[in-house]
Amino acid sequence: MTWTVVAVEGELGVGQMKRIAPAGKPLLLVNAEGGYFCVDEMCSHEDYSLWFGCVKGRSIKCSLHGSYFDLASGKPLNEPADCPLTTYPTKLEAGDIWVDVS
C-alpha cells in the first residue's frame, strides 16, 4: 500500500471537497456526513470534473448530466452514468487524512 497524507482533520467541512493529486492521479477528497472518501476527480460518464458538482449525503453529483455516485463504492446511482468511479481507501491518523493510491 502507498499511503499519502493529503489533508489535515478539520480542513474540510461536511459536504466540502478538495482536489488532490497523490502520485499524479487527479482525485477528490470529500468529507461526506463526517466521513472522508476519495474518488476519481473525473466523471466516468463524460470525463467531466466532479469538482463542479455537489455532495449530497454520501454521494457526489456530476453537474454536467446529473448522475450521482456513491462515495463509498463509486457505483453510479442513476443514469446516464453506468460505470463506477474508482475509489481509494482513506484513514484518519493522528490528525492527518491519508489516502492509499496503490
Summary of the structure (lengths in Angstrom):
residues: 102
radius of gyration: 12.6
end to end distance: 5.5
largest distance: 40.0
contacts: 316
relative contact order: 0.25
helix: 6%
strand: 44%
